[in-house]
C-alpha cells in the first residue's frame, strides 16, 4: 500500500446545535444611506441522504446489512440527540459496512458526518465511511479496477494509534483510494494534513468531496475538511477509463473496518457517528452545535462542556445561554462530571418522578446536595450564585481561603465557599467588578458553563 504526502434542502445553520446568539443593541439613530447592494447567494445544497440515526431501523433502505452489523452497532446518545455507536470486538474486523445508493449516479458528490472516538486505539490501519463506485468486486479487497471489471472507491481511513510519532490515542485519518494509477493491488493511503488527526473523546465534523475524472482523463479530485478547515486536496486523479463514462459515484459506504487480513484485532474499538448527510449539488458544511450562543462571551466554555458531554443543551439546536439554571439542572451537571456511586436512599419527597431524581439522590448521598428544607430538594427553583459556590466547593473539595475577596457577601452563609472558589480562580466576581459576587443572583446557563469549566480544569490540574 502506498501512502501519498459535501430529498432535503439544507438551510444555513439549520443542522447545527449551539445556544441563541447574543445580539448587540443598535447604537445611534442615524439613518443609513439609501444606496443598497443586492447579492445573490448560491442555492443551498440538496441532501438526498440526511441520517441522524434516531431509530434502530435507520438501515432499512441500505444494502448489505449483515448479522454482525446488528450485533456491533446500537443507537445511543450522540452529537445532537441519538446517534450510531459502532464497536469492533476483539478478533473481529467489521464493525459495520452497508451501502446507501444515491438516487441517481453522479460524477461529483459531497458527504458530511460527525465522529467521536470513545475508546479507539487500533494497532493497525483500517477504514471509515466514504464514497464508492463498485458495480462488482473490484475497487475493494485488494482487487484493483480492470477493463473487464471496472470499479473505484475512496473510503476514509484511520492509521494505528500514535502513528508517525503522534501521542498514543491520537489517530491520523485520510483517504483509502482505489484508482487507476495506484501503486499496487490494494488501495493507496492518502493521508490528510494539518487537522487530519483526531483525539479521543471529542466530536469532529468530517467532510469529503469526490469529483470523478473525465473518462480517460486525469482531472479527478478528492478533498477533505475537518471542522470546516480544508485538510486535504488531491488533483490529477483517474478513476475511470475512456469507455467507462457509465461508472459514477454510486454509493456511500458506511464502512468501519479494522485492518486488512493479516494483523488480528486484539481489543474493542468503539466510536460514534451522527449527523450524516450526502449532497450531489455542493458542499454541506459544519454548522456549530448550538446556534444561539454565537458571539457569547461564554461560547468557548459552552463548547468545552459539550465536548466533554457534560451539557446537552435545552433543545436540539439550542443551549439557551440566558436561561436560569435550576437546582435539578445543577445536580444533573455535577452528576455527569463526578459520576457518584448509585444509592438506594430516597432523600427528598418533592422530586418523586422528576427527571433529575436519580442525580439529586446520588449527590445527596455524597453530601453535595443538602436540600432546601426538610426532605425537600426544590428541584425546579433557580440556583443562586451563593448556592452554586457551595455546590462547587463541596463537589471538588476546594480548600478554604483566608482572603476576603468580595464586599457584598458579608452576610451570606456561603461566604466561605465564595472565597474558596475565588481563591483558585473559578470566579472573578460579577457586574464587571472585582469586589462584588452577587450571591443572591440566579446563575445563568452560560455563566454556569464557564464556572464549571474552570472548576473541572482546576480539579484535573496536577
Secondary structure, DSSP 8 states (H G I E B T S, - for coil): --EE---EE--TTTT--B---------------S-----------EESEEE---SGGGGTT-B---HHHHHHEEEEE-SSSEEEEEEE-TT--EEE--EEEEEEEESEEEEEEEEEEEE---SS-EEEEEEEE-SSS-SBTTB---SSS--EEEEEEE--TTGGG--TT-EEEEEEEE-TT-SSSS-EEEE--TT-EE-BT-EEEEEEEEE---TTSS-EEEEEEETTEEEEEEEEE--S-TT-TT--EEEEE--EEE-SSSS---S-EEEEEEEEEEESSS------SBSS-TT-TTHHHHHHHHHTTS---SBTTB--TTSB-BHHHHHHHHHHHH----------SS-TT-TTHHHHHHHHHTTS---SBTTB--TTSB-BHHHHHHHHHHHTT----S----SS-TT-TTHHHHHHHHHTTS---STT-SS---TTSB-BHHHHHHHHHHHHHHHH--
